[in-house]
Amino acid sequence: MEHWLTKRAYLTPDHPAIELTDGTVISFQVLRERSMTLAKQIPMLEDQSHVAILSDNSLDMVCLFWACTYLKHTVVLLNTKLTPAEWRKQCQDASVSLLITTETYQKEAAHLPVQVLTFSVLKNRPVTARLIHEQIKEQATCNMMFTSGTTGRAKAVQHTYHNHWSSAIASVLNLGLSLNDKWLACLPLFHIGGLSILFKSVIYGMPVYLLERFDVEQVHHAIIRHGVTMLSVVAVTCARLIERLGSENYPDSFRCMLLGGGAAPKALLEKAKQKQIPIIQTYGMTETSSQIVTLHESDALHKLGSAGKPLFSASLEIREGNQSLPAGETGEIVVQGPMITPGYYRQDEVNSKAFQNGWFYTGDVGYVDEDGFLYVVDRRSDLIISGGENIYPAEIEDVLLRYSGIVEAGVTGEPDQQWGKVPVAYVVVRDPAITEQDILTHCRQYLARFKLPKKIYFRDKLPRNAANKLQRHMLQE
């Protein structure tokens, strides 16, 4: 099919594509022109070469991404929060030939075993007569990004153009589209939740209000003053926005917060309901090219806590091994659909376990109710088995976050001679006078004795990745 950005620039050339906080607005036609110029400044590489981008969110990053697609280069998106040693490993794992970065990361990136260019050097290179590919092969690999590493070693997930197209179309069939829609992008573009917004923008013809990173004041201002109708959040950023809103209300034009990145605490959803903030829970992951299960707006209030139903082109089952489980029983979430990755790059053994007969075994635990709505319980790898009892950290975290003095909470298992493992909690509190006994007294109202945290650790902050997802494996460390 015709290149998506070329087609969009033809259909709505003067329509805004990207808006920045400094007031800069560029159209789809200008975005295409800048991307094609940049493509002609990239050093000559073979088709299907792997080009890494190491950058925070910026207009340059957006243009470079589309520039690589015009050259049939596979974009490898690197997480700016990682160490140079991790970048080195990921460049090797993803067979990167060229890395393009900002001046911010130039010094650390200079020692990587690939050719490194900065954006400023790239934009000063001569514009050459390069072959620009105006067609997209749907089954070709568009990009690779590494799993978020919330459970340990990251793997390079391959995304085809067909994956992204299928994800965008399935999303719009669920959420609908307004002529006035404007999606705020504050999640990192090197994560699937951020990158997927770029595809939605070009396919739908919808402007993106682009932030370098999440900033509660900038996001609040964008919703109140700049016509943002939708944004993607995780639980912790959603909570900060609700707190910032205070006694104010969002304008009627604001359609929803799309909340992903793990199960949301019910206490948070109840607060949003009180403030009449439309929260649409989603379930998805890097391997599913963003959301694959989404709660429809009309179900948001009476299915509180659910991630919804599979999108139109997707299917879902709850399984124990290869056995499908009935409604109400908890097991592994298994999904199928055209938005699912063809596999991890050069990970044959892992692929053979994760992908079976067209189904992807997510490693997440959940159940569906009698109406077919999914409820995500936790990551299977985070499960705590204590004296033969299954304990899910997310359940305890939900209870902890109901305590008004706790800002953040994380739960993990700690070795125990008698029980094998026991749950322990890490919390960030508003008031330093809050004690361990205060928290445990609260927990006893909601949790069985074996689920009570055996220790409460007070911290100034909890380990989170660049998308603000809690990293429980780092709590263990």
Stockholm file with secondary structure:
# STOCKHOLM 1.0

chainA/1-477         MEHWLTKRAYLTPDHPAIELTDGTVISFQVLRERSMTLAKQIPMLEDQSHVAILSDNSLDMVCLFWACTYLKHTVVLLNTKLTPAEWRKQCQDASVSLLITTETYQKEAAHLPVQVLTFSVLKNRPVTARLIHEQIKEQATCNMMFTSGTTGRAKAVQHTYHNHWSSAIASVLNLGLSLNDKWLACLPLFHIGGLSILFKSVIYGMPVYLLERFDVEQVHHAIIRHGVTMLSVVAVTCARLIERLGSENYPDSFRCMLLGGGAAPKALLEKAKQKQIPIIQTYGMTETSSQIVTLHESDALHKLGSAGKPLFSASLEIREGNQSLPAGETGEIVVQGPMITPGYYRQDEVNSKAFQNGWFYTGDVGYVDEDGFLYVVDRRSDLIISGGENIYPAEIEDVLLRYSGIVEAGVTGEPDQQWGKVPVAYVVVRDPAITEQDILTHCRQYLARFKLPKKIYFRDKLPRNAANKLQRHMLQE
#=GR chainA/1-477 SS CBCHHHHHHHHSTTSEEEEETTSCEEEHHHHHHHHHHHHTTSCCCCTTCEEEEECCSCHHHHHHHHHHHHTTCEEEEECTTSCHHHHHHHHHHTTEEEEEECGGGHHHHTTSSSEEEEHHHHHTSCCCCCCCCCBCCTTSEEEEEECCCTTSSCCEEEEEHHHHHHHHHHHHHHHCCCTTCCEEECSCTTSHHHHHHHHHHHHHTCCEEECSSCCHHHHHHHHHHSCCCEEEECHHHHHHHHHHHTTCCCCTTCCEEEECSSCCCHHHHHHHHHTTCCEEEEEEEGGGTEEEEECCGGGTTTTTTCCBEECTTCEEEEEETTEECCTTCCEEEEEECTTSCSCBTTCHHHHHHHEETTEEEEEEEEEECTTCCEEEEEEGGGCEEETTEEECHHHHHHHHHTSTTEEEEEEEEEEETTTEEEEEEEEEESCTTCCHHHHHHHHTTTSCGGGSCSCEEECSCCCBCTTCCBCHHHHHC
#=GC SS_cons         CBCHHHHHHHHSTTSEEEEETTSCEEEHHHHHHHHHHHHTTSCCCCTTCEEEEECCSCHHHHHHHHHHHHTTCEEEEECTTSCHHHHHHHHHHTTEEEEEECGGGHHHHTTSSSEEEEHHHHHTSCCCCCCCCCBCCTTSEEEEEECCCTTSSCCEEEEEHHHHHHHHHHHHHHHCCCTTCCEEECSCTTSHHHHHHHHHHHHHTCCEEECSSCCHHHHHHHHHHSCCCEEEECHHHHHHHHHHHTTCCCCTTCCEEEECSSCCCHHHHHHHHHTTCCEEEEEEEGGGTEEEEECCGGGTTTTTTCCBEECTTCEEEEEETTEECCTTCCEEEEEECTTSCSCBTTCHHHHHHHEETTEEEEEEEEEECTTCCEEEEEEGGGCEEETTEEECHHHHHHHHHTSTTEEEEEEEEEEETTTEEEEEEEEEESCTTCCHHHHHHHHTTTSCGGGSCSCEEECSCCCBCTTCCBCHHHHHC
//
